[in-house]
Amino acid sequence: MSGFVYVLCSERNGRFYVGSTENLLRRYWRHASGQVKATARLRPWAMVGWRENPTTSEARRVERALKQQKSRLYIERWLAGNWEPVAVIGN
């Protein structure tokens, strides 16, 4: 089963949230309705990007890689499709 990595942006303060899921629409609805504890305080959220991965485990791997960088610039470059050059710089 495929998995998705997604990036939300808080319309309140511009903060990014990175996550992964099997069902992108259902997961976004849970964030938007305040059902996710980690994101409820900073609503409303806008989905600014997502990518489909061949498996859910691959999606989780990409999610962890994005979160480990702790870098807004890294996430912005990933959203723009510049994943590889940033990965080299980050190492």
N, C-alpha and C positions, 0 to 999 in steps of 0.2 A: 504494500500500500504506500502511496506517495505521501510525503509530508511537506509542510510549508513552513518557511521562516518568514516572519513578518516584522515590520517596524511601525510602531505607533508614535505619534507626536502629540503631546499634551497641548491643547489649545490654550490652556491656562498659563503655562510657563515655558513651553517649547521643549520640554524634556522628552527624550526618546525612551521608548520601551521596546525591547527585542524579545520575541517569543517564537515558539514553534507549536504546530498543531497538525492534526489530520484533517480537521474541518475548519477552514478559514472563516467562513461566514458565521458559523456558530460561535467560534472563539471571539471574533470581533464584537458580536452582539453582547457577549458576556462582559467584555471590557466596557463597552459603551453604556451598558445598563447598570454598571457599578457592582457586578457580581464577583469581580476579581479583586481580592483584598489589596494586592500590590499596586493596583492602578486606580482604585475607586476615588481616592482623594484628589487626583489631578484631572478629573473629567472636566470637559469633554475631550475625547481622543479622536484624532484623524489617522486613518491608515495611510502612511506615506509610501509604503512599498512592501512588496512580498516576492518571494521566489519559490517555485515548486522544486522539490528534490525527489529523487527516485524512491527513497524510503524515509520512514519517520526517523530512523536512527541517523541517517545522513543529515536530516533537517536539525536534529538535536545537536549534532556535531558542529554544524555551521552556527547555530545559535550560541553554543558555548564559546566558539572562537570569537564571535563578535563581542560577547559580554566580557571575555577575558582581556580584551584590549582596553576596555574602559575609556574609549575615545570616541567622541562625537565625530571627529574628522574621519576616523576609520569607518564608522557606520555610514556617513554621507558618501564616502567613496564606494562602499559596497552597494549602496542604493543606485549610484551612478554607473555601476557595472565595472568599476576599477578594483576588483577584489584582489587579483594577483599582485600588482605593484605594491599595494598597501601591505600585503602579507609579507613581502620581502623586506620592506622598510621596517615593519614591526618586529622582525626577528633579531 
